Amino acid sequence: MCSLTKTLTYLRYSNRVLGLSPRLYSSNTPQYETLAVSVPKKYVYHVELNRPKNFNTFTPTMWKELVTCFSALSDNPECRVVILSGQGKHFTGGIDLNGFVESASKAHELSDVARKARFLYKMIGQYQDGITALENCVKPVLAVVHSACVGAGVDLITAADVRYCTEEAWFQVKEVDVGLAADVGTLQRLPKVIGSTSIARELCFTARKLPAKEALEIGLVSKVFPDRDSAIQQVLEVAQSIASKSPVAVQVTKQSLIYSQSRPTPEGLEHIRVMNQTMLQSDDLTKSAISQATKTEAEFDDL
């Protein structure tokens, strides 16, 4: 690799730290209409919800771009960890009701109930895929919430691997207030995330606001930070720590955790047994052992 190429690559990785424009993306990172993607550190990608004037509300385009973006990051060997946050005043105000009504109205143009149902079934599936894309991504996803995290935002962060928030953050499962049951992941994931069906059901039935302090107490978030900037910086350090480890070990760990969370323990054990019959033959195991023995930092190949 020539020196100029090395320099440009370094600048792309370091854009956030050096204060350069976040538009200096990695050469193989596409740009999106509703998401902003940057590379603040080597192997660490930062995905931001990027509709700040509209409180980062979810549009049909955003649902599709979440799938495209996280699928691309899952396959990108230069990406080992993803930080997810929101630009502007709030993390997200939830679903864009105008876009939702416009999409749903197409079903009402159909006269037959079976055809309406088929249309809505497909539409809901597309929304669900946007959220599940975070789970399907084999790279750990660290969510950082500031201010409001409403409706679809709760769906989104419960599909992330680790959640953090700021002191002024608050969460709300808003769907019952707008006349529907949450259908893109909260009802399935929130009880597992916090480990309490009672609290989860209360939040879903009442649509009350959950403040940051209580979110920490019930286990929805791992840590609360004073503000968004300090949260991003400290979570970036966590991401760097993860990125420094074997990508084989980290990614298989995520795959096993996701697989096992809704299955009996024997099935989870069989899954990791089958995975590790191959992964234990990786050079990463030897490199890690040498690193531990010599107290040096290992360098792992891209996966």
Order of alpha helices (4+ residues) and beta strands (2+ residues): alpha-alpha-beta-beta-alpha-beta-alpha-alpha-beta-beta-alpha-beta-beta-alpha-alpha-beta-alpha-beta-alpha-alpha-alpha-alpha
